[in-house]
Amino acid sequence: MRIAATGLLVAMAALFLIARLLVHTNPAWSWLLAFSEAAMVGGLADWFAVTALFRHPLGLPIPHTAIVPENKDRIAESMAGFIRDNFLTPAVVARRMSTMNMAAAMGDFLVDPARGEGGGSRLRNGAASLFADMLQSLDPEQMGGMVKKGLRSQLERLDVSPLLGNLLGSAIADKRHMPLLDSMLRWTGITLEANEDLLRKLIHDRANGILRWTGLDESLANAILDGLFKLIAECVVVPDHPVRLKVEEGLENLAEKLAHDPEMQERVSRLKLELLANPAMAAWMDSMWERTRLALLSAARDPDRALSGQLGQSLAELGAALKRDPNLQRLVNRFVRRTTVGIASRYGDQIVRLVSETVKRWDASTVTTRIEGAVGRDLQFIRINGTLVGGLVGVAIHAINMVMP
């Protein structure tokens, strides 16, 4: 466009020279002479105005030229103020968010994340690629240390004992412990059967010489093992067996102590801290973090696969619920609105400061290049229009001169 505008100005100069030479041969040339003369004036004036925005015309330090690079910092402050006053005030954000149904939009995306070829799919792929690049660029050891430190800090502050007590109490109240108790009894029976020879040997070794001499040690071993097998079988079959009831009573007492006994809570807390300080726990957390990081990286690199299977089905069900439930939409939209307004209120100044400081750090040529690149075509159209409009004004003035005495 700059070449086109400059070429038109050169064409007007050539037309002016031709018309100036031939003006005495035909009256029509006087009209072309007036047109080209005024067109050059208009084109040169607009060239000066457009150039003065970004640089000194012809390199001459004419006052009030190179406006953009000379006022770079003031432009940065004005941009930041404009963004703050028109986009990041809580009232503006709240008003804008009140017209948006973010819950329904999220529901549509979760139900069909790959819908169409447009925005949703590009947004998902772009966000996933950005997240993957960020995750891969972070130092795995440093990031893992931060994650483990944060997790350890949370676990140290967590009061585990009441939580365990309430969970155990609720499980007992709902009889959810019964399958576990049955499994433990069956596992005990299988373990005894698998180690019957070892148990017999222990009984023989513990028996005195008289029992071994009389052969009563074998009868004693049979009696003990038969009694244990019978007891376990009865506990499995009879729901209100005294042993089962005793075990349940012990579990209830344990749940009560975990929830309310300071001494028990202190013991659990010490055990928790010892467990967290154990090197084996640190190694386990290292392996867990590495597996989690690789899983997140794999999911981000392939979002289509990550949103398939059971996870994708669960997300689709959540999306369907968001689409059809107005109450859930209202709750989600309210949360999103309050969160966004809170971010604008707390971090709005930091955001606009980031904009202004970034622009201030740019050198003058960078600012000039970016702004001129954004509006350059329109600026060159100004030069073209100035050339043509100037020529038409010249023709009009020439016509007035022709009709006036």
C-alpha positions as CSV (number, residue, x, y, z in Angstrom):
1,M,0.0,0.0,0.0
2,R,2.9,2.4,0.7
3,I,4.2,1.6,-2.9
4,A,0.7,2.2,-4.3
5,A,0.3,5.6,-2.5
6,T,3.8,6.7,-3.5
7,G,3.3,5.5,-7.1
8,L,0.1,7.6,-7.3
9,L,2.0,10.7,-6.1
10,V,4.7,10.1,-8.7
11,A,2.0,9.6,-11.4
12,M,0.5,13.0,-10.4
13,A,3.9,14.6,-10.7
14,A,4.4,13.1,-14.1
15,L,0.9,14.3,-15.2
16,F,1.7,17.8,-13.9
17,L,4.9,17.9,-16.0
18,I,3.1,16.7,-19.2
19,A,0.1,19.0,-18.7
20,R,2.5,21.9,-18.0
21,L,4.2,21.3,-21.3
22,L,0.9,20.8,-23.3
23,V,-1.3,23.3,-21.6
24,H,-1.1,25.8,-24.6
25,T,-2.1,23.1,-27.1
26,N,-5.6,22.3,-25.8
27,P,-7.8,23.8,-23.1
28,A,-8.4,20.4,-21.6
29,W,-4.8,20.2,-20.4
30,S,-5.5,23.2,-18.1
31,W,-8.0,21.0,-16.2
32,L,-5.5,18.1,-15.9
33,L,-2.8,20.7,-14.8
34,A,-5.1,22.0,-12.0
35,F,-6.0,18.4,-11.0
36,S,-2.4,17.1,-10.9
37,E,-1.1,20.3,-9.1
38,A,-3.6,20.1,-6.3
39,A,-3.3,16.3,-6.1
40,M,0.5,16.6,-5.5
41,V,-0.2,19.1,-2.7
42,G,-2.8,16.9,-1.1
43,G,-0.6,13.8,-1.4
44,L,2.5,15.5,0.0
45,A,0.5,17.0,2.9
46,D,-0.9,13.6,3.8
47,W,2.4,11.9,3.4
48,F,3.9,14.4,5.8
49,A,1.1,13.8,8.3
50,V,1.3,10.0,8.1
51,T,5.1,10.0,8.3
52,A,5.1,12.4,11.2
53,L,3.2,9.9,13.3
54,F,6.0,7.4,13.3
55,R,9.2,9.2,12.3
56,H,10.8,12.5,11.4
57,P,10.0,13.2,7.7
58,L,13.2,13.0,5.6
59,G,15.1,12.6,8.9
60,L,14.6,16.2,9.8
61,P,13.9,16.9,13.5
62,I,10.8,19.0,12.8
63,P,8.8,19.8,16.0
64,H,5.8,17.6,16.7
65,T,6.9,14.8,14.4
66,A,7.8,11.2,15.3
67,I,4.8,11.4,17.7
68,V,4.5,7.7,18.5
69,P,8.1,6.9,19.5
70,E,8.5,10.3,21.3
71,N,5.4,9.6,23.4
72,K,5.8,5.9,23.9
73,D,5.6,5.9,27.7
74,R,2.5,8.2,27.7
75,I,0.9,5.9,25.1
76,A,1.6,2.9,27.4
77,E,0.0,4.7,30.4
78,S,-3.0,5.6,28.3
79,M,-3.4,2.0,27.1
80,A,-3.2,0.7,30.6
81,G,-5.7,3.3,31.9
82,F,-8.1,2.5,29.0
83,I,-7.9,-1.3,29.8
84,R,-8.4,-0.7,33.5
85,D,-11.3,1.7,33.1
86,N,-13.2,-0.1,30.4
87,F,-12.4,-3.8,30.9
88,L,-11.1,-4.6,34.4
89,T,-13.3,-2.7,36.8
90,P,-15.5,-5.1,38.9
91,A,-18.7,-3.4,37.7
92,V,-17.8,-3.8,34.0
93,V,-16.7,-7.4,34.5
94,A,-19.8,-8.3,36.5
95,R,-22.1,-6.6,33.9
96,R,-20.4,-8.5,31.1
97,M,-20.4,-11.8,33.0
98,S,-24.1,-11.5,33.8
99,T,-25.0,-11.8,30.1
100,M,-22.9,-14.9,29.7
101,N,-24.1,-18.5,30.4
102,M,-20.7,-20.0,31.1
103,A,-22.2,-23.2,32.6
104,A,-24.2,-24.0,29.4
105,A,-21.1,-23.3,27.3
106,M,-19.0,-25.6,29.4
107,G,-21.8,-28.2,29.2
108,D,-21.8,-28.0,25.4
109,F,-18.0,-28.4,25.3
110,L,-18.0,-31.3,27.6
111,V,-20.8,-33.1,25.8
112,D,-19.1,-32.7,22.4
113,P,-15.5,-31.3,22.8
114,A,-14.6,-31.8,19.2
115,R,-17.7,-30.1,17.7
116,G,-17.1,-28.6,14.4
117,E,-13.8,-27.4,12.9
118,G,-13.8,-24.1,14.7
119,G,-13.4,-22.3,18.0
120,G,-14.0,-25.1,20.6
121,S,-11.7,-27.5,19.1
122,R,-9.0,-24.9,18.4
123,L,-9.3,-23.5,21.9
124,R,-9.0,-27.0,23.4
125,N,-6.0,-28.0,21.3
126,G,-4.3,-24.6,21.8
127,A,-4.8,-24.7,25.6
128,A,-3.6,-28.3,25.8
129,S,-0.5,-27.5,23.7
130,L,0.3,-24.5,25.8
131,F,-0.2,-26.5,29.0
132,A,2.0,-29.3,27.7
133,D,4.8,-26.8,26.7
134,M,4.7,-25.2,30.1
135,L,4.7,-28.5,31.9
136,Q,7.6,-29.8,29.9
137,S,9.6,-26.5,30.3
138,L,9.5,-26.7,34.1
139,D,12.3,-28.4,35.9
140,P,10.9,-31.8,36.9
141,E,12.9,-32.1,40.1
142,Q,12.3,-28.5,41.2
143,M,8.6,-28.7,40.3
144,G,8.3,-32.1,41.9
145,G,10.0,-30.7,45.0
146,M,7.4,-27.9,45.1
147,V,4.5,-30.3,44.7
148,K,5.8,-32.7,47.4
149,K,6.6,-29.8,49.7
150,G,3.0,-28.4,49.3
151,L,1.5,-31.9,49.7
152,R,3.6,-32.6,52.8
153,S,2.7,-29.3,54.3
154,Q,-1.0,-30.0,53.8
155,L,-0.8,-33.5,55.2
156,E,1.1,-32.2,58.2
157,R,-1.6,-29.7,59.0
158,L,-4.4,-32.2,58.3
159,D,-5.9,-33.7,61.5
160,V,-6.2,-37.3,60.4
161,S,-7.6,-38.9,63.5
162,P,-11.1,-37.3,63.6
163,L,-11.4,-37.9,59.9
164,L,-10.5,-41.6,60.2
165,G,-12.9,-41.9,63.2
166,N,-15.8,-40.3,61.4
167,L,-15.2,-42.4,58.3
168,L,-15.0,-45.6,60.4
169,G,-18.1,-44.7,62.4
170,S,-20.1,-44.0,59.3
171,A,-19.0,-47.2,57.7
172,I,-20.0,-49.2,60.8
173,A,-23.4,-47.4,61.0
174,D,-24.1,-48.2,57.4
175,K,-22.8,-51.8,57.7
176,R,-20.3,-51.1,55.0
177,H,-17.6,-52.9,57.1
178,M,-19.4,-56.3,56.8
179,P,-17.9,-57.3,53.4
180,L,-14.5,-56.3,54.7
181,L,-14.9,-58.4,57.8
182,D,-16.1,-61.4,55.8
183,S,-13.1,-61.1,53.5
184,M,-10.7,-60.9,56.5
185,L,-12.3,-64.1,58.0
186,R,-12.0,-65.9,54.7
187,W,-8.4,-64.7,54.2
188,T,-7.6,-66.0,57.8
189,G,-9.1,-69.4,57.0
190,I,-7.2,-69.7,53.7
191,T,-3.9,-68.6,55.4
192,L,-4.4,-71.2,58.2
193,E,-5.1,-73.9,55.6
194,A,-2.0,-72.9,53.6
195,N,0.2,-73.0,56.6
196,E,-1.2,-76.0,58.4
197,D,2.0,-78.0,58.3
198,L,3.9,-75.1,59.8
199,L,1.4,-74.8,62.6
200,R,1.5,-78.5,63.3
201,K,5.3,-78.3,63.5
202,L,5.1,-75.4,65.9
203,I,2.7,-77.3,68.2
204,H,5.0,-80.4,68.1
205,D,8.0,-78.3,68.9
206,R,6.3,-76.6,71.9
207,A,4.9,-79.9,73.3
208,N,6.8,-81.5,76.1
209,G,8.5,-84.8,75.9
210,I,5.6,-86.8,77.6
211,L,3.1,-85.6,75.0
212,R,5.4,-86.4,72.1
213,W,6.2,-89.8,73.7
214,T,2.5,-90.7,74.0
215,G,1.6,-89.2,70.6
216,L,-0.8,-86.8,72.2
217,D,0.9,-83.8,70.5
218,E,-0.7,-84.9,67.2
219,S,-4.1,-85.0,68.8
220,L,-3.5,-81.6,70.4
221,A,-2.5,-80.1,67.0
222,N,-5.6,-81.6,65.4
223,A,-7.8,-80.3,68.1
224,I,-6.3,-76.8,67.9
225,L,-6.5,-76.6,64.1
226,D,-10.0,-78.1,64.0
227,G,-11.2,-75.6,66.6
228,L,-9.7,-72.7,64.7
229,F,-11.3,-73.8,61.4
230,K,-14.6,-74.3,63.1
231,L,-14.5,-70.9,64.8
232,I,-13.7,-69.1,61.5
233,A,-16.4,-71.0,59.6
234,E,-19.0,-70.1,62.3
235,C,-18.0,-66.5,62.2
236,V,-18.5,-66.4,58.4
237,V,-21.8,-68.1,58.5
238,V,-23.4,-66.6,61.7
239,P,-23.9,-62.9,61.4
240,D,-24.3,-62.3,65.2
241,H,-21.5,-64.6,66.3
242,P,-20.0,-63.5,69.6
243,V,-16.5,-63.1,67.9
244,R,-18.0,-60.9,65.2
245,L,-19.8,-58.8,67.7
246,K,-16.7,-58.5,69.7
247,V,-14.8,-57.3,66.6
248,E,-17.5,-54.8,65.8
249,E,-17.4,-53.5,69.3
250,G,-13.7,-53.1,69.1
251,L,-14.1,-51.2,65.8
252,E,-16.8,-48.9,67.3
253,N,-14.5,-48.2,70.3
254,L,-11.6,-47.4,67.9
255,A,-13.8,-45.0,65.9
256,E,-14.9,-43.3,69.1
257,K,-11.4,-42.9,70.3
258,L,-10.1,-41.6,67.0
259,A,-12.8,-39.0,66.9
260,H,-12.8,-37.9,70.6
261,D,-9.8,-39.3,72.6
262,P,-6.9,-36.7,72.7
263,E,-4.4,-39.4,73.6
264,M,-5.4,-41.6,70.6
265,Q,-5.3,-38.5,68.4
266,E,-1.9,-37.6,69.6
267,R,-0.6,-41.2,68.8
268,V,-2.1,-41.0,65.3
269,S,-0.5,-37.6,64.7
270,R,2.9,-38.9,65.8
271,L,2.5,-42.0,63.6
272,K,1.5,-39.7,60.7
273,L,4.6,-37.5,61.1
274,E,6.8,-40.6,61.4
275,L,5.3,-41.9,58.2
276,L,5.9,-38.7,56.3
277,A,9.5,-38.5,57.5
278,N,10.2,-42.1,56.3
279,P,12.5,-42.2,53.2
280,A,10.2,-44.8,51.7
281,M,7.3,-42.3,51.8
282,A,9.5,-39.7,50.0
283,A,10.4,-42.3,47.4
284,W,6.8,-43.2,46.9
285,M,5.8,-39.5,46.5
286,D,8.6,-39.1,44.0
287,S,7.3,-42.0,41.9
288,M,3.7,-40.7,42.2
289,W,4.6,-37.2,41.1
290,E,6.6,-38.5,38.1
291,R,3.7,-40.8,37.0
292,T,1.3,-37.9,37.4
293,R,3.5,-35.5,35.4
294,L,3.9,-38.0,32.6
295,A,0.2,-38.7,32.6
296,L,-0.6,-35.0,32.5
297,L,1.9,-34.4,29.7
298,S,0.5,-37.4,27.7
299,A,-3.1,-36.1,28.2
300,A,-2.1,-32.6,27.1
301,R,-0.3,-33.8,24.0
302,D,-3.3,-35.9,23.0
303,P,-6.5,-34.2,24.3
304,D,-8.7,-36.4,22.1
305,R,-7.5,-39.6,23.8
306,A,-7.6,-37.9,27.3
307,L,-11.3,-37.0,26.8
308,S,-12.2,-40.5,25.7
309,G,-13.0,-43.6,27.7
310,Q,-14.3,-43.5,31.2
311,L,-13.1,-40.0,31.9
312,G,-14.7,-38.7,28.7
313,Q,-17.9,-40.4,29.6
314,S,-17.9,-38.9,33.1
315,L,-17.2,-35.4,31.7
316,A,-20.0,-35.8,29.1
317,E,-22.4,-36.7,31.9
318,L,-21.3,-33.6,33.8
319,G,-21.8,-31.6,30.6
320,A,-25.3,-32.9,30.1
321,A,-26.2,-32.1,33.7
322,L,-24.9,-28.5,33.2
323,K,-27.0,-28.1,30.0
324,R,-30.3,-29.4,31.4
325,D,-30.2,-28.2,35.1
326,P,-31.0,-24.5,35.5
327,N,-30.2,-24.6,39.2
328,L,-26.8,-26.1,38.6
329,Q,-26.2,-23.5,35.8
330,R,-27.1,-20.7,38.2
331,L,-24.7,-22.0,40.8
332,V,-21.8,-22.4,38.3
333,N,-22.4,-19.1,36.7
334,R,-22.5,-17.3,40.0
335,F,-19.2,-19.0,41.0
336,V,-17.6,-18.1,37.7
337,R,-18.9,-14.5,37.9
338,R,-17.7,-14.0,41.5
339,T,-14.3,-15.6,40.7
340,T,-13.8,-13.4,37.7
341,V,-14.9,-10.2,39.5
342,G,-12.6,-11.1,42.4
343,I,-9.6,-11.6,40.0
344,A,-10.4,-8.2,38.3
345,S,-10.7,-6.5,41.7
346,R,-7.5,-8.0,43.2
347,Y,-5.3,-8.3,40.2
348,G,-6.6,-5.6,37.8
349,D,-3.9,-3.1,38.7
350,Q,-1.2,-5.7,38.3
351,I,-2.6,-6.7,34.9
352,V,-2.7,-3.2,33.5
353,R,0.8,-2.5,35.1
354,L,2.0,-5.5,33.1
355,V,0.7,-3.9,29.9
356,S,2.2,-0.5,30.6
357,E,5.6,-1.9,31.7
358,T,5.8,-4.2,28.7
359,V,5.1,-1.3,26.3
360,K,7.6,0.9,28.1
361,R,10.3,-1.7,27.8
362,W,9.9,-1.9,24.0
363,D,12.3,0.3,22.1
364,A,10.9,3.1,19.9
365,S,11.4,1.1,16.7
366,T,9.5,-1.9,18.1
367,V,6.5,0.3,19.1
368,T,6.6,2.1,15.7
369,T,6.7,-1.2,13.8
370,R,3.9,-2.8,15.7
371,I,1.5,0.1,15.6
372,E,2.3,0.9,12.0
373,G,1.9,-2.8,11.1
374,A,-1.6,-2.8,12.7
375,V,-3.0,0.3,11.0
376,G,-0.5,0.8,8.1
377,R,-2.9,0.0,5.3
378,D,-5.5,2.5,6.5
379,L,-2.8,5.2,6.8
380,Q,-1.7,4.6,3.2
381,F,-5.3,4.9,2.1
382,I,-5.3,8.3,3.8
383,R,-2.4,9.3,1.4
384,I,-4.3,7.9,-1.6
385,N,-7.5,9.7,-0.6
386,G,-5.6,12.9,0.1
387,T,-4.1,12.8,-3.4
388,L,-7.4,12.2,-5.2
389,V,-9.4,14.6,-3.0
390,G,-6.7,17.2,-3.5
391,G,-7.0,16.8,-7.2
392,L,-10.7,17.1,-7.2
393,V,-10.5,20.3,-5.1
394,G,-8.0,21.7,-7.6
395,V,-10.4,21.0,-10.4
396,A,-13.2,22.7,-8.4
397,I,-11.0,25.8,-7.8
398,H,-10.0,25.9,-11.5
399,A,-13.7,25.8,-12.5
400,I,-14.5,28.7,-10.2
401,N,-11.6,30.6,-11.7
402,M,-13.0,29.9,-15.2
403,V,-16.5,31.2,-14.4
404,M,-15.4,34.2,-12.4
405,P,-14.6,37.4,-14.3
